[in-house]
Amino acid sequence: MPRRSAPGARVLRRLATGALLAVTVTVVLLWLRDSPLAAVKRVEITGVSSSQRAAVEDALRRAALDMTTLHVREDALRTAVEPYESVETVTADGDFPDLLRIHVRERRMVAVVAVGGAETAVSADGRLLHGVEPPETLPHLDGGKVVSSDRLDDGGALSAVAVLATAPPELHPRVERARRGDRGLVLEMRAGPDLIFGDRSRVRAKWAAAARVLAEPTAVGAVYLDLRLPERVAAGGVAPTPEPTPEATPVVPETTPVPTATPAPVAPAPGTPDPSVAAPAPVVP
């Protein structure tokens, strides 16, 4: 009669078999993730639209082709685009066997400021994007003295950037210039009244009030909108509506009556009795 192994021995053998299998799978996966079978051969890049697009995409492709779809190194991708100020962050996702999808999130440009005589784009967090060509629709910013080489230092300019960063998409391109005046921050519009924000408090409520008032026909002709109290927007410089001019009554020129000519009497022909002379009564014998 064959001897039966003890229950403990069977459990140990199963544990050993499981451990050996796990080690084998791990070794295979470690080999496969960096093997030519999973090498990246195709790269899809999305999210890049700035003037640095060509350089950013080239740097990412070169870094991606040194990876596999099972071993994506996002840190290496971020290092590859560090020289480009337009890039905020990079994410990637491998698709076995050979496709790597890369998504780039760029820094949002909200204004331009003069730095050393050159117009430099400013991102929503106050960073100066020296290597990026700013779009023509960005508002100009009175940035004060730019001391830092990569960020704005002026507090007023940073407040203006914070306000512009929260502008609705339909209103931001209409802003031409951001400046500070006696009433605080003022945004000059390309076509429309100046927007007086004062400070950066309740900025979203102020933008909502501006959008609401600008859509009303009564705002046409306003010189400025005072948004410092969003619940009570004051529109200044609205020209009074001119009174309608009454239509002039046409003047009929007086005419002098022309006398009617009386026709001259016509003399009767010889031998023709005159009708105005009564005929003699007949004589009765």
Secondary structure in CASP SS format (residue, H / E / C, confidence):
PFRMAT SS
TARGET T0000
AUTHOR 0000-0000-0000
METHOD secondary structure of the structure
MODEL  1
M C 1.00
P C 1.00
R C 1.00
R C 1.00
S C 1.00
A C 1.00
P H 1.00
G H 1.00
A H 1.00
R H 1.00
V H 1.00
L H 1.00
R H 1.00
R H 1.00
L H 1.00
A H 1.00
T H 1.00
G H 1.00
A H 1.00
L H 1.00
L H 1.00
A H 1.00
V H 1.00
T H 1.00
V H 1.00
T H 1.00
V H 1.00
V H 1.00
L H 1.00
L H 1.00
W H 1.00
L H 1.00
R H 1.00
D C 1.00
S C 1.00
P H 1.00
L H 1.00
A H 1.00
A E 1.00
V C 1.00
K C 1.00
R E 1.00
V E 1.00
E E 1.00
I E 1.00
T E 1.00
G C 1.00
V C 1.00
S C 1.00
S C 1.00
S C 1.00
Q C 1.00
R H 1.00
A H 1.00
A H 1.00
V H 1.00
E H 1.00
D H 1.00
A H 1.00
L H 1.00
R H 1.00
R H 1.00
A H 1.00
A H 1.00
L C 1.00
D C 1.00
M C 1.00
T E 1.00
T C 1.00
L C 1.00
H E 1.00
V C 1.00
R C 1.00
E H 1.00
D H 1.00
A H 1.00
L H 1.00
R H 1.00
T H 1.00
A H 1.00
V C 1.00
E C 1.00
P C 1.00
Y C 1.00
E C 1.00
S C 1.00
V E 1.00
E E 1.00
T E 1.00
V E 1.00
T E 1.00
A E 1.00
D E 1.00
G E 1.00
D E 1.00
F C 1.00
P C 1.00
D C 1.00
L E 1.00
L E 1.00
R E 1.00
I E 1.00
H E 1.00
V E 1.00
R E 1.00
E E 1.00
R C 1.00
R C 1.00
M E 1.00
V E 1.00
A E 1.00
V E 1.00
V E 1.00
A E 1.00
V E 1.00
G C 1.00
G C 1.00
A E 1.00
E E 1.00
T E 1.00
A E 1.00
V E 1.00
S E 1.00
A C 1.00
D C 1.00
G C 1.00
R E 1.00
L E 1.00
L E 1.00
H C 1.00
G C 1.00
V C 1.00
E C 1.00
P C 1.00
P C 1.00
E C 1.00
T C 1.00
L C 1.00
P C 1.00
H E 1.00
L E 1.00
D C 1.00
G C 1.00
G C 1.00
K C 1.00
V C 1.00
V C 1.00
S C 1.00
S C 1.00
D C 1.00
R E 1.00
L C 1.00
D C 1.00
D C 1.00
G H 1.00
G H 1.00
A H 1.00
L H 1.00
S H 1.00
A H 1.00
V H 1.00
A H 1.00
V H 1.00
L H 1.00
A H 1.00
T C 1.00
A C 1.00
P C 1.00
P C 1.00
E C 1.00
L C 1.00
H H 1.00
P H 1.00
R H 1.00
V E 1.00
E E 1.00
R E 1.00
A E 1.00
R E 1.00
R E 1.00
G E 1.00
D C 1.00
R C 1.00
G E 1.00
L E 1.00
V E 1.00
L E 1.00
E E 1.00
M E 1.00
R C 1.00
A C 1.00
G C 1.00
P C 1.00
D E 1.00
L E 1.00
I E 1.00
F E 1.00
G E 1.00
D C 1.00
R C 1.00
S C 1.00
R C 1.00
V H 1.00
R H 1.00
A H 1.00
K H 1.00
W H 1.00
A H 1.00
A H 1.00
A H 1.00
A H 1.00
R H 1.00
V H 1.00
L H 1.00
A C 1.00
E C 1.00
P H 1.00
T H 1.00
A H 1.00
V C 1.00
G C 1.00
A C 1.00
V C 1.00
Y E 1.00
L E 1.00
D E 1.00
L C 1.00
R C 1.00
L C 1.00
P C 1.00
E C 1.00
R C 1.00
V C 1.00
A E 1.00
A E 1.00
G E 1.00
G C 1.00
V C 1.00
A C 1.00
P C 1.00
T C 1.00
P C 1.00
E C 1.00
P C 1.00
T C 1.00
P C 1.00
E C 1.00
A C 1.00
T C 1.00
P C 1.00
V C 1.00
V C 1.00
P C 1.00
E C 1.00
T C 1.00
T C 1.00
P C 1.00
V C 1.00
P C 1.00
T C 1.00
A C 1.00
T C 1.00
P C 1.00
A C 1.00
P C 1.00
V C 1.00
A C 1.00
P C 1.00
A C 1.00
P C 1.00
G C 1.00
T C 1.00
P C 1.00
D C 1.00
P C 1.00
S C 1.00
V C 1.00
A C 1.00
A C 1.00
P C 1.00
A C 1.00
P C 1.00
V C 1.00
V C 1.00
P C 1.00
END
